[in-house]
Amino acid sequence: QVQLVESGGGLVQAGGSLRLSCAASGSIFSINAMGWYRQAPGKQRELVAAIGSGGSTNYATSVKGRFAVSRDNAKNTVYLQMNSLKPEDTAVYYCNLRVGSSQLDYWGQGTQVTVSS
């Protein structure tokens, strides 16, 4: 059983910053990647940022230069530092953990990020 617990969402004004955290616990083996997705009302869930086991990162074009993903392997925790936030960043942000050769995905419960103009 794997659990992902997210924290750090909230309401912020445009131009502000937030930091999301996601701690994974349970029977975790062979982590391939950890990252963040988001889903805005009426839209599909999309990748925001991910970090592989070797530290390689992948970002959505819309957040490059503003967001930074990092991880603490010892704590099985992934972070998302979000700077220069825009109203279009408003969404529910979901933590993702991908493990094993089968690329099995686990998801957090989601945390709301709201950016006011």
C-alpha positions, 0 to 999 in steps of 0.5 A: 500500500502506497500513500501520497500526502500533499501539502502547500496549496492555497490562495495567492495573488498573481506574481506570488509564490507557493511551494507544494510538498508530497511525501510518499510512504508505504511499500515503495520499490523502484521509483522511476519518477515523481512529479506533479500534474494539474487539472483545471475545471473543464480541462484534462489533467496535464503534466506540470513537472516531473523528476526522474530517479537520476534527477532529470527533469521535465516541465510543461512549456507553460511553467518553464522558468517559473516552477522548479521540481525537486526531490529528497530521495531519503524522505521519498518527498517531491517538491514543487516551487511555484514562482511568478504565479498566474491566474491560469495556474489555478487548478487542483495539483496532484502528486504522482509517483511512478514505480517499477517496470510496469510504470505503475502510477500512484496519485495524491488526493490533490491540493487546490491552488488558486491564483487571483488577478 
